[in-house]
Amino acid sequence: MSALTVLLALAPIIWLIVALAILKLPAWKATSVAAIGSFIIAITYFQADPMIMVSGALEGAALAIWPILLVITAAIFVYNLVVHTKAMETIKTMLSSVTSDMRVLALLLAWGFGAFMEGMAGFGTAVAIPAAMMVAVGFNPLKSIIACLVANSVPTTFGSIGIPATTLASLTGLDPVHLGTFISVQLFLLNVIAPFFVVMIIGGGFKALKGVFLVTLLSGLALAVPEVLINKFVGPELSVISASIVIMAVIVICAKLLPTNDATYEIQQAEAPKVSAGEGVVAAMPFILIFILLLLTSKLFPAINGPLASIKTSVPIYQGEGAKPYTFVWIATPGIMIFIAGIFGGLTQKASLGEIFGTLGNTVKNLKFTYLTIITVVMTAKLMTYSGMTIEIANALVAATGTLYPAFSPLVGALGAFLTGSGTNANVLFGPLQIASAQSLDPTNWQDLGFWLAAVNSGAAGIGKMLSPQSIAISIGAVGPALKAYFETNKDIPAEEMKKLEGEIEANVIMTSAFKYFLIFIIMHGAIAYFGQAYIHDIHRIFF
């Protein structure tokens, strides 16, 4: 391979790095140019048939629209509806009343509720909402943001009803259950240790673990263990949203049975109104319905899943070598179930149909640039793959690192999320590259290694989101108003202290503070990826 060939193959990625990280262009503009540039390079230097590349781009658009954008729209719609009906305020009240120990409350909000929001909606909500809630009850704003960024690093791969993992499976042709299981096995250790970092960030070091070590350990296992089991028996869609319920239940039970009495970490909260069990169920009804509908239409219930999954249309879109028809599954897809749950959940919360569909209309309107970003980034990935650009990059990476490539593979996924702020987009950009790298490393028996490296990419994407400018900007946007509201209700805070706290929630301060945690996680993930590959066959045999 020539240096020019590799450079041109890398050109769309180099452009995205420059456009997003240096030129600070809006994501939709950067990805649109990347898609156009990929097409031009494919039909000129790589001599791909223009019509075949057009068909590849159209297949990318189809995949982006159904099911990726369908799920994203549905998830954000339900979240917006719960905010509109004020049910989110009820949920906030219930959570913040569990304990006065800031360490346990941080676990509940940043780790448990953050995982729930990631599994439900994703797209920054898992950092923005818990961090704002923490500041509203008196947490340090910088520590709240860092704790939520760290907590969000591991659930990201199964966020928005598992869309990053299922998208990666669709794009690469991998079985989603196998892929999800590999991801959850790789992330097991990180899932266990992440809540310890949350406690240490909030409490100021290792000393903060005294008295809450057990609840912290159990809350980590409450994500790690259910995530593996749910992926194995159901699939990626419910793995984090279900595990998050287990996390919150474990923390609440521990807070009641093993109360802490350490004045050092006590946080003073205003008296909140009591929420009855009935009010709590109504507030959570859309999420309860989502869980029930996704479970009933999963492969655990073949009598329901089978007939619904048969309602589909296969369309031959891509016309190149090895082309397969693209299949639209019209009913048995998570996005449809989430929409149904949202509508009936909203009616339960006394919202009118006008309010419900008005919220849906506003959601679609506000997501228009997100739609364009995701469509063009999937187009770019398809064009790079079908033209041979991806395999050229993979061969160059493997030639540069040799058998050590798996140790460096998490950096690829992390880079994708750093640039795009999205685990889904990171998987779309670099998932095919990981498969191509596996083929380059082991041409005759690459399948298991392909699963392994694709899983590495998806897991590492969450780690990259710790430093993503988009994630940081979303957190600042949510925490800033929450901090001002806290100042208004606490007039006795000195002006110097206010100025200091406001000065801490700057992008450069947050990124610098989060970097050490990013470094720890990415090194650990690299070690897991490298040494764990020796056990791929054992993992496959145990779980499948």
C-alpha positions in Angstrom: 0.0 0.0 0.0 1.2 3.5 -0.8 1.3 6.4 1.6 -0.9 8.4 -0.7 -3.5 5.6 -0.7 -3.6 5.5 3.1 -3.7 9.3 3.3 -6.7 9.6 0.9 -8.5 6.8 2.7 -8.0 8.7 5.9 -9.0 12.0 4.4 -12.7 11.9 5.6 -11.6 11.1 9.2 -8.8 13.8 9.1 -11.4 16.3 7.8 -13.8 15.4 10.7 -10.9 15.9 13.2 -10.0 19.3 11.8 -13.6 20.4 11.2 -14.9 19.4 14.7 -11.9 19.8 17.0 -10.2 22.8 15.4 -12.6 24.7 13.1 -15.5 24.1 15.5 -17.9 23.6 12.6 -21.4 22.3 13.5 -21.5 18.5 13.3 -24.0 18.4 10.4 -21.8 20.6 8.2 -18.7 18.6 9.0 -20.3 15.2 8.3 -22.1 16.5 5.2 -18.7 17.5 3.7 -17.2 14.2 4.8 -19.9 12.3 3.0 -19.4 14.3 -0.2 -15.6 14.0 0.0 -15.8 10.2 0.6 -17.9 9.9 -2.6 -15.5 11.9 -4.6 -12.4 10.0 -3.4 -14.2 6.7 -3.9 -15.1 7.3 -7.5 -11.8 9.0 -8.5 -8.7 7.6 -6.7 -10.3 4.3 -5.7 -12.1 4.0 -9.0 -15.4 2.7 -7.6 -18.5 2.6 -9.8 -20.4 5.9 -9.2 -23.8 4.3 -9.4 -22.8 1.5 -6.9 -21.5 4.2 -4.5 -24.8 6.1 -4.8 -26.6 2.9 -3.9 -24.2 2.4 -1.0 -25.0 5.9 0.2 -28.7 5.3 -0.1 -28.4 2.1 2.0 -26.6 4.2 4.6 -29.5 6.7 4.6 -32.0 3.8 5.0 -30.1 2.4 8.0 -29.8 5.9 9.5 -33.5 6.5 9.2 -34.8 3.1 10.2 -34.1 2.1 12.9 -31.4 4.5 14.2 -33.3 7.9 14.0 -36.6 6.2 14.7 -35.3 5.1 18.2 -33.6 8.4 18.9 -36.7 10.3 18.0 -38.9 8.0 20.1 -36.6 8.1 23.1 -36.2 11.9 23.2 -39.9 12.3 22.6 -40.8 10.3 25.7 -38.2 12.2 27.7 -39.6 15.6 26.5 -43.2 14.4 27.3 -42.3 13.4 30.8 -40.7 16.9 31.3 -43.9 18.5 29.8 -46.2 16.6 32.2 -44.0 17.6 35.2 -43.5 13.8 35.9 -39.8 14.4 35.8 -40.1 16.7 38.8 -41.9 13.9 40.7 -39.1 11.5 39.8 -36.5 14.0 41.0 -38.2 14.5 44.3 -38.4 10.7 44.9 -34.7 10.2 44.2 -33.3 13.2 46.2 -35.3 12.2 49.3 -33.6 8.8 49.7 -30.6 9.9 51.8 -28.8 12.9 53.1 -25.3 11.3 52.6 -23.8 13.0 49.6 -21.9 9.9 48.6 -24.9 7.6 48.5 -27.0 10.3 46.8 -24.3 10.8 44.2 -24.4 7.1 43.5 -28.2 7.2 43.2 -28.2 10.2 40.9 -25.0 10.1 38.8 -24.7 6.3 38.7 -28.2 4.8 39.0 -30.4 7.5 37.5 -27.7 8.5 35.1 -27.6 4.9 33.7 -31.4 5.0 33.5 -31.4 8.2 31.5 -28.6 6.8 29.2 -30.5 3.6 28.7 -33.7 5.5 28.0 -32.7 8.5 26.0 -29.0 9.0 25.8 -27.7 12.0 23.8 -26.3 13.9 26.8 -29.4 13.5 29.0 -27.5 11.1 31.3 -25.0 13.8 32.2 -27.1 17.0 32.0 -30.1 15.9 34.1 -28.3 14.1 37.0 -25.6 16.8 37.2 -28.3 19.6 37.3 -30.2 17.6 40.0 -27.1 17.3 42.1 -26.3 21.0 41.9 -29.9 21.8 42.8 -29.5 19.9 46.1 -26.2 21.5 47.0 -23.4 19.5 45.3 -20.3 21.2 44.0 -21.0 21.9 40.2 -17.6 20.9 38.9 -17.6 17.6 40.9 -21.1 16.9 39.8 -20.2 17.2 36.1 -17.1 15.1 36.4 -18.9 12.4 38.4 -21.6 12.3 35.8 -19.1 12.2 32.9 -17.3 9.3 34.5 -20.5 7.5 35.5 -21.8 7.8 31.9 -18.6 6.3 30.4 -19.7 2.7 30.7 -23.5 2.7 30.0 -23.1 4.7 26.7 -22.7 1.6 24.5 -26.2 0.4 25.5 -27.8 3.9 25.5 -31.0 5.0 23.8 -32.4 1.4 24.1 -29.1 -0.1 23.0 -28.9 1.8 19.7 -25.1 2.1 19.5 -24.6 -1.6 19.9 -27.5 -2.6 17.6 -26.4 -0.1 15.0 -22.9 -1.6 15.1 -24.4 -5.1 14.7 -26.5 -4.0 11.7 -23.6 -2.2 10.0 -21.2 -5.0 10.4 -23.5 -8.0 10.0 -22.7 -9.3 13.6 -25.3 -11.0 15.8 -26.5 -8.3 18.3 -26.9 -10.8 21.2 -23.3 -12.1 20.7 -21.9 -8.6 20.2 -23.7 -7.2 23.3 -22.5 -10.1 25.4 -18.9 -9.5 24.3 -19.2 -5.8 25.2 -20.7 -6.5 28.6 -17.9 -9.1 29.4 -15.2 -6.6 28.4 -16.8 -3.8 30.5 -17.5 -5.9 33.5 -14.5 -4.7 35.5 -15.0 -1.0 34.5 -18.7 -1.3 35.4 -17.6 -2.4 38.9 -15.0 0.2 39.5 -16.8 3.3 37.9 -19.0 4.0 41.0 -15.9 4.0 43.2 -14.6 6.9 41.1 -18.0 8.6 41.5 -17.7 8.4 45.3 -14.1 9.5 45.3 -14.8 12.5 43.0 -17.7 13.7 45.2 -16.0 12.9 48.5 -12.5 14.0 47.8 -10.4 10.9 47.5 -10.1 7.3 48.9 -11.1 8.4 52.4 -14.6 9.0 51.1 -15.1 5.2 50.6 -15.1 4.6 54.3 -18.6 3.6 55.4 -20.0 3.3 51.8 -17.6 0.7 50.3 -20.2 -2.1 50.4 -23.0 0.0 48.7 -20.5 1.2 46.1 -19.4 -2.3 45.3 -23.0 -3.6 45.1 -24.0 -0.7 42.9 -21.2 -1.6 40.5 -22.1 -5.3 40.5 -25.8 -4.2 40.0 -24.8 -3.0 36.5 -22.1 -5.5 35.6 -24.0 -8.7 36.4 -27.4 -7.9 35.0 -25.8 -6.4 31.9 -24.1 -9.7 31.0 -27.2 -11.8 31.7 -29.7 -9.5 29.8 -27.4 -9.3 26.8 -27.1 -13.1 26.7 -30.8 -13.9 27.1 -32.5 -10.9 25.6 -30.1 -8.6 23.7 -28.6 -5.1 24.0 -31.8 -3.1 24.0 -32.8 -3.6 27.6 -29.4 -4.3 29.2 -28.7 -0.8 30.7 -32.3 0.4 31.3 -33.1 -2.8 33.2 -29.8 -2.8 35.1 -30.3 0.8 36.1 -33.5 -0.2 37.9 -31.5 -2.8 39.8 -28.8 -0.2 40.6 -31.3 2.2 42.1 -33.1 -0.5 44.0 -29.8 -1.7 45.5 -28.8 1.8 46.5 -32.2 2.6 48.0 -32.3 -0.7 50.0 -28.7 -0.1 51.3 -29.6 3.5 52.2 -32.5 2.2 54.4 -30.9 -0.9 55.8 -27.3 0.4 56.2 -27.7 4.1 56.9 -24.5 6.2 57.1 -24.0 8.6 60.0 -21.0 10.6 58.9 -21.5 14.3 59.4 -18.6 15.1 57.1 -20.7 14.0 54.0 -24.1 15.1 55.1 -25.9 17.4 52.7 -28.6 19.7 53.9 -31.7 19.6 51.7 -34.9 21.6 51.8 -38.0 19.7 52.9 -39.5 18.1 49.8 -43.2 17.1 49.5 -43.9 13.5 50.0 -44.6 11.4 46.9 -47.0 8.5 47.2 -46.5 5.2 45.6 -49.3 5.9 43.2 -47.9 9.2 42.1 -44.5 7.5 41.6 -46.0 4.8 39.4 -47.8 7.4 37.3 -44.7 9.5 36.9 -42.7 6.5 35.8 -45.5 5.0 33.6 -43.9 5.7 30.2 -40.7 4.0 31.3 -42.6 1.1 32.8 -44.5 0.6 29.5 -41.3 0.8 27.5 -39.8 -2.0 29.6 -42.9 -4.2 29.3 -43.4 -3.7 25.6 -39.7 -4.2 24.7 -39.6 -7.3 26.8 -42.8 -8.8 25.4 -41.7 -8.2 21.8 -38.2 -9.6 22.4 -37.1 -13.1 21.4 -37.9 -14.2 24.9 -41.5 -14.3 23.8 -41.4 -16.0 20.3 -45.2 -16.2 20.1 -45.3 -12.4 20.0 -42.0 -11.6 18.4 -42.4 -14.1 15.5 -45.6 -12.7 14.0 -44.6 -9.1 14.6 -41.0 -9.6 13.1 -42.6 -11.1 10.0 -44.1 -7.8 9.1 -41.1 -6.5 7.1 -40.0 -5.4 3.7 -36.7 -6.3 2.0 -35.4 -3.9 -0.6 -32.3 -4.3 -2.7 -30.6 -1.0 -2.3 -26.9 -1.5 -2.5 -25.9 -2.9 -5.9 -22.3 -3.8 -5.3 -20.5 -7.2 -4.9 -21.9 -9.3 -2.1 -25.0 -7.1 -1.9 -27.9 -8.2 0.4 -31.4 -6.7 0.5 -32.0 -4.2 3.2 -34.8 -5.2 5.5 -37.2 -2.8 7.1 -38.9 -4.4 10.2 -42.0 -2.3 10.6 -43.5 -3.3 14.0 -41.1 -5.4 16.1 -38.5 -2.6 16.3 -37.7 -0.7 19.5 -38.6 2.7 18.1 -42.3 1.7 17.5 -42.6 0.2 21.0 -41.2 3.4 22.6 -43.6 5.6 20.7 -46.6 3.4 21.8 -45.3 3.5 25.4 -44.9 7.3 25.2 -48.4 7.9 23.9 -50.2 5.7 26.5 -47.8 6.9 29.3 -48.6 10.5 28.4 -52.4 9.8 28.5 -51.9 8.2 32.0 -50.3 11.4 33.1 -53.4 13.4 31.9 -51.7 14.8 28.8 -54.1 15.4 25.9 -53.5 14.0 22.4 -52.8 17.6 21.3 -50.1 18.0 23.9 -48.6 14.6 23.1 -48.4 15.1 19.4 -47.4 18.7 19.9 -44.4 17.4 22.0 -43.6 14.9 19.2 -43.7 17.7 16.6 -41.3 19.9 18.7 -39.0 16.9 19.2 -38.8 16.3 15.5 -38.2 20.0 14.8 -35.4 20.3 17.4 -33.7 17.1 16.1 -33.5 18.2 12.4 -29.7 18.8 12.5 -29.2 15.6 14.5 -31.0 13.8 11.6 -28.7 15.3 9.0 -25.6 14.5 11.1 -26.5 10.8 11.5 -27.6 10.3 8.0 -24.4 11.7 6.5 -22.1 10.0 9.0 -23.7 6.6 8.2 -23.4 7.4 4.5 -19.7 8.2 5.0 -19.1 4.9 6.8 -20.8 3.0 4.0 -18.9 4.8 1.2 -15.6 4.2 3.0 -16.4 0.5 3.5 -17.7 -0.2 0.0 -15.0 1.7 -1.8 -12.2 -0.1 0.0 -11.0 2.9 2.0 -11.7 1.3 5.4 -9.7 -1.9 4.6 -6.7 0.3 3.5 -6.8 2.2 6.9 -7.1 -1.1 8.8 -4.1 -2.7 7.0 -2.0 0.4 7.7 -3.0 0.3 11.4 -2.2 -3.4 11.7 1.1 -2.9 9.8 2.1 -0.1 12.2 1.1 -1.9 15.5 1.3 -5.6 14.5 -0.1 -8.0 17.1 -0.3 -5.2 19.6 -3.2 -3.6 17.6 -5.9 -4.8 20.1 -4.2 -2.8 22.9 -4.5 0.4 20.8 -8.0 -0.4 19.4 -9.9 1.4 22.2 -8.3 4.6 21.1 -10.1 4.3 17.8 -13.5 4.0 19.4 -12.7 6.8 21.9 -11.6 9.1 19.1 -14.9 8.6 17.3 -16.9 9.5 20.4 -14.6 12.5 21.2 -15.2 13.9 17.7 -19.0 13.2 17.4 -20.1 13.2 21.0 -22.0 10.0 20.2 -21.4 6.3 20.8 -23.6 5.5 17.8 -21.7 7.7 15.5 -18.4 6.3 16.8 -19.5 2.8 16.0 -20.8 3.8 12.6 -17.5 5.5 11.8 -15.0 3.0 13.1 -17.0 -0.3 13.6 -16.2 -1.5 10.1 -12.6 -0.5 10.6 -12.3 -2.8 13.6 -13.8 -5.7 11.5 -11.3 -4.9 8.7 -8.5 -4.9 11.2 -9.5 -8.3 12.5 -9.5 -9.6 8.9 -6.1 -8.2 8.4 -4.7 -9.7 11.7 -6.3 -13.2 11.1 -7.4 -13.6 7.5 -8.5 -17.2 7.8 -10.3 -17.2 11.1 -11.2 -13.6 11.9 -14.8 -13.9 13.0 -14.3 -14.2 16.8 -11.6 -11.5 16.8 -14.0 -9.3 14.7 -16.7 -9.6 17.5 -14.0 -8.8 20.1 -12.6 -5.7 18.3 -16.1 -4.4 17.4 -17.0 -4.8 21.1 -13.9 -2.9 22.1 -14.9 0.0 19.8 -18.3 0.2 21.3 -17.1 0.1 24.9 -14.4 2.6 24.3 -16.8 5.1 22.7 -18.3 5.7 26.1 -14.8 6.4 27.5 -14.2 9.0 24.7 -17.4 10.8 25.6 -15.8 11.8 28.9 -13.8 14.4 26.9 -16.2 15.1 24.1 -16.8 18.8 23.6 -20.4 18.1 23.0 -20.9 16.2 26.3 -19.1 19.0 28.2 -21.2 21.7 26.5 -24.4 19.9 27.3 -23.4 19.5 30.9 -22.5 23.2 31.2 -25.8 24.2 29.6 -27.7 22.2 32.2 -25.6 23.0 35.3 -25.3 26.7 34.7 -29.0 27.5 35.2 -29.3 25.0 38.1 -26.4 26.8 39.8 -28.0 30.2 39.4 -31.3 28.8 40.8 -29.4 27.4 43.8 -27.8 30.8 44.4 -31.2 32.5 44.3 -32.6 30.2 47.0 -29.5 30.3 49.2 -28.8 34.0 49.6 -26.2 33.5 52.3 -23.5 32.2 50.0 -20.6 34.7 49.8 -20.1 36.5 46.5 -16.5 35.2 46.2 -17.7 31.6 46.6 -20.4 32.2 43.9 -17.8 33.6 41.5 -15.4 30.7 42.2 -18.1 28.0 41.6 -19.3 29.7 38.4 -15.6 29.9 37.2 -15.2 26.2 37.6 -17.8 25.2 35.1 -15.7 26.2 32.0 -15.0 23.7 29.2 -11.2 23.7 29.7 -11.5 23.2 33.5 -13.9 20.3 33.0 -11.8 18.7 30.3 -8.6 19.0 32.3 -10.3 17.5 35.4 -11.8 14.6 33.5 -8.6 13.7 31.6 -7.0 11.6 34.3 -10.1 9.4 34.5 -10.2 9.1 30.7 -6.5 8.0 30.8 -7.2 5.4 33.6 -10.2 3.9 31.8 -8.6 3.8 28.3 -5.4 2.1 29.6 -7.5 -0.5 31.5 -9.7 -1.1 28.4 -6.6 -1.5 26.3 -5.2 -4.1 28.7 -8.5 -5.9 28.7 -8.7 -5.9 24.9 -5.1 -7.2 24.5 -5.0 -9.8 27.2 -8.6 -10.8 26.9 -8.3 -11.8 23.2 -6.6 -15.0 24.4 -9.9 -16.1 26.0 -12.3 -15.2 23.1 -13.0 -18.8 22.4 -13.6 -19.6 26.0 -16.0 -16.7 26.4 -17.9 -17.8 23.3 -18.1 -21.4 24.6 -19.3 -20.3 28.0 -22.0 -18.0 26.8 -23.1 -19.6 23.5 
